[in-house]
Amino acid sequence: MDIAVDSGYEKKTRFDLPAGTKGIKVRKGQAEKVYMINREADENYKKQTGHNREPLGEKKNYKKII
């Protein structure tokens, strides 16, 4: 499913997600949760955030938040 999101935040770095991102909806009893689908991070994402996984979707405009 598409997740209506326009930005992300990872390890003190904010970035835009202009193409949105994908997720899966999981139901357990009466509760529903949506989990973002991630992939192995590309070198730019690792450099910007220091994280080894990233959400699907085009990312741009990284801004360090200290």
N, C-alpha and C positions, 0 to 999 in steps of 0.2 A: 504494500500500500504506500501511497505518497504521504509524507509527513509535511504538513504545512508549517515550514520553518524557514526563516530567512537569514539566520545567523547561528553560529556555533561558538562554543567556548571550551578550550582545552588547555590545561596547565598554564593559566594566566595569559593566554593568547585568544583573542576574539577574531573571527573570520566570517565573511559573508558566504552564504550558500545560495547563490542566485538561482540554481536549478533545483533547489530543494534536496530532499534526500529520501531514502526508502526505509521502510520498516515492516515489521510483522506484528500482527495483533494476536495476543495469546489470551485465552480465556481459561480461568481456573475457578470453578464454581460460579459465583456471581460476579467475580472480579475480572476486569479486562485490563491488560497493560499493552502498551506499544513499545517495542524494542527497536532501536535503530540498527540497521544492517551496516556492519563495518567490514573493512578489508585491511590488508597489510598496507601500512602507510608508505607513500612515495617519499623520495628523498627531500623534497621541498617541505612537505608536511612535518616530517621528522625534524628538519632543521628549524622550522618555525615554532613547533610545539614541544619537541622532545618526546613525542609519544609514538609508539610503534604500530598503532592502528588508527584508522580514520573512517569517518562516516562516508557512505557513498554520496556522490553529488559533487558538482564542480565547486571548488573553493577559491576565493580570492580576497584581496584586501586584508591581509593579516595585520593585526594591531596588537602589540605587546601591552598588557595591562599589568602594571606593577603595584 
